[in-house]
Amino acid sequence: MLTIRLRFFASLREALGAEGQLQLPAGSRVADARAALVARGAPFDAALAPGRALRAARNQVLCDEATALADGDELAFFPPVTGG
């Protein structure tokens, strides 16, 4: 079992709060964390819905959903950023 610290930014922060924690089985990946959060139901299911464009960072480094997680990691989710 591993425990990760969650952080949410921008519109996700407004919907889900700034941070939290999540326990997952050893060997879990970012996709597993997202699925576990969606399984919690509202408001997580809408904010982190599959197919919704989101970015993730593990320990402040951008990553994809296949990235493995370790005990004590910080996992942040945020919407894609556009510039102009």
N, C-alpha and C positions, 0 to 999 in steps of 0.2 A: 504494500500500500504506500502511496506517496501523497503528500499534501503540497498543493501549489497555491501561490498567492495570485489572485486575480486583480486586474486593473482594467477599467473601462474609460474610454475617452470620447469627447465630443457628444454626439447625440446618444451614444450608448451609455455614457455617464448619466445623462439626464433620465434615461429610461431605467437603468439598472443600479445606479449608485456608483460611487467612485471605486470601491474595491470589495473584495471578499476572499473566501478560501474555498477550495474544492479538493476532495479526496478522491483519488482514482487508483485503480489497480496498477501495480508495477508494470512497466512496459507500455504505458499509455502514450498516445501521441496527441498533438494539438486537436486533430479531428475528434478524438475521443472526449476531450475536455469540452469542446463545443457541443457535441451530442449529449453529454451528461447535463450541461446547462439547459439545453433546449428541453430535455426531459423533465426539468423542474416545472415546466408550464409557464404561465404568464408571470411576468412580462418577458422572461427569457426566450420563450418560444418564438415570439414575434421579432424581437431585437436581433436574435442570432440565427434566424431561420435558415435552413439549408438553401443554397442558391442566392442568398443575400450577399452582396459584395462587402467583404470585410477584410481587414488586414490584421495580422497577428505579429507579436514580437515576444520572443522568449528571452528573458534576461536582457531586455532592451536591444535585441538584435532581431531585425525582420526575419520572419520564417514562414514556411508554408504548413499546411495541415498535416503533412507527413512527418514533421519534426518530432522527435522523441522528447518526452518530458522526464525530468528527474525530481526527486524529493527536494523541496525548498525552492524550486524555480518560481520566477515571476512570469506570468503569462498575461499579456495585455492584448485587448481587442479594440479596434478603432475603425471607423469608416475610411474608405480611400480618400486621399487628399487630392484636390485638384488645384491647379494654379492658373494664373491669368495675367 
